[in-house]
Amino acid sequence: MNQQQTPLFTHLKAHAKRNPIQFHIPGHKKGQGMDPEFREFIGDNALSIDLINIAPLDDLHHPKGVIKEAQALAAEAFGADYTFFSVQGTSGAIMTMVMSACHPGDKIIVPRNVHKSVLSAIIFAGAHPIFVYPEMDKKIGIAHGITIEQVEKTIEKHPDAKAVLVINPTYFGFASHLKELVERVHAHGIPVLVDEAHGVLTNFHERLPISAMEAGADLAATSVHKLGGSLTQSSILNLKSHMISPERVQSIISMLTTTSTSYILLASLDTARRYLATNGRAIVENTLRLADTARKRINEIPGLSCLTRECLIHGNDALFDMDETKLVIHLENVTINGHDAEVWLRENYNIEVELSDLYNLLCLVTPGDSDETIQILTQALEDLSHHFYSENMSTKKEIHLPEIPDLVLSPRNAFYCETITIPFVESAGQIMAEFIMVYPPGIPILMPGERITEQNIAYIHEHIEAGLPVQGTEDPTIELVRVIKKLEED
């Protein structure tokens, strides 16, 4: 196929040039019926293709024309048999993936550090999660991948599992030995689903971890907007399998997708695919060069350290590879925590980082960066060190990791059970009926069906007091939580 083509985007431009008289939604009709200031800011070109699924433009729910062609080009570019565009973000693609593989009551093997969308999909599907606990890094306070041995032992205990879901790479850029893991799981006749939200570039450079499709996975939800150049909320779902029907995937993604699909988002996927398919290796090569420069400079700054490939452990397939475009900056000998460092960078250098926690900053180097942006970042970090470095601080900082609670009730049953609201500080021993997480990254500290412990409560309060974005409960202050009523009455 000719990867220079953009069938959907090209067709949309031609449609806009024809300038038809619209008697259909959206009601702003190319911007003429909206607030003038917003129209001027967005621009006529964007508004001219803010359209919906009228006949000349094809229909994402039943693609037969230019959308079908655009998805076929994406499938070739990403090494898939089929690619489905998502305008519901990667969360929508992940939910489709889980619901395509699982029926009510089915078991699915998942890492405990999965994104909330995986657990939401498990609730919707009525599936039962079998958790595999990731490798925890107590030196810097993050979770890594899962091992093949852990997965195989879990399958031995639960041979009736209908799917195994893995993360490749993790939010912080680390990857398990995915190819070997897929082969082992397939030997049991079980499909492998991959949360590839942070791995869109992996297919385009050999220095990055192997892509899900190259590893032989069955389904992969891949966030093009995060690192691949499409607009926010646009993602893809790749399928390469005889185990999962593409017709079922299409049916489920249609169930979860708005009927008013955004053609601006779809066009951005079409063009991002072209950008990566035709220039991907050169683009990633330059991105890695910039990340290498940043990492080297950061590791010369007193009080800071940026993770390198030396963190990978030979023989530990949970730390088999890493995406070096992710800058995980550990605060070793500074007098402020990660959240305060994020605020300081914002207020003093107008820099926004991807994530902060109590101990780290995460900065993403992408194809949108340049030598100038890397220079600004490293200069800012040097200045941060100048203000907050303390050589007297212990490098043996005690790092607290969350206790993983016991799952005593399926997430679906807990979510739909009768509940009561109680003070969070008094909830130890109760069964949680909602989520609590720090977002980003959106990995729940507590989820429906888990028993709350005093340690969980203390860990969450530590993050709230530090100013980190703790969320998920109906009460935005996290002072009150919903728990299962039956247990309270007992």
PETA-V986991 format. One line per field, one symbol per residue. ss: DSSP state (h for helix, s for strand, l for the rest). phi: phi as a letter, one per 40 degrees, with the letter a starting at -180 (. if undefined). Layout:
ss->???
phi->???
//
This chain:
ss->llllllhhhhhhhhhhhhlllllllllllllllllhhhhhhhlhhhhhllllllhhhllhhhlllhhhhhhhhhhhhhlllsssssllhhhhhhhhhhhhhlllllssssslllshhhhhhhhhhllssssslllssllllssllllhhhhhhhhhhlllllsssssllllllssllhhhhhhhhhllllsssssslllhhhhhllllllllllllllsssslhhhhlllllllsssssllllllhhhhhhhhhhhllllllhhhhhhhhhhhhhhhhhhhhhhhhhhhhhhhhhhhhlllllsssllhhhlllllhhhlsslllssssssllslllhhhhhhhhhhhhlllllsslllsssssllllllhhhhhhhhhhhhhhhhhhslllllllllllllllllslllhhhhhhllssssshhhllllsslllsssllllsssslllssllhhhhhhhhhhhhllllssllllllllssssshhhhhl
phi->.ccccbdcccccccccccfcccbaccccfggcbbdcccdccchcccccbcbbccdcbgbdcacbbcccccccccdccbgbcabbcbbbgcdcccccdccccbbdgccbcbcccccdcccccccccgcbcbcbcccbcccbgbcbcbcccccccccccbccdcabbbbaccdcgcbcccccccccccccgbcbbbcbdbbccccbacccdccccccgccbacbccccbbgccdgbabbcbaaccbccccccccccccbdcccccccccccdccdddcccbdccccdccccccccccccccccdgbabcbccccbcgbccbcaaccccccbcccbbcbcccccccccccbbfbbccabbcbabbbbcbcccadccccccccccccdcdcbcbccccccdcbcbccccccbaddcccccccbbbbcdcbcdgcccbacbabbccgcccbbdhcccbccdcccccdccccgcccahcccccgcbbcbccdcccc
//
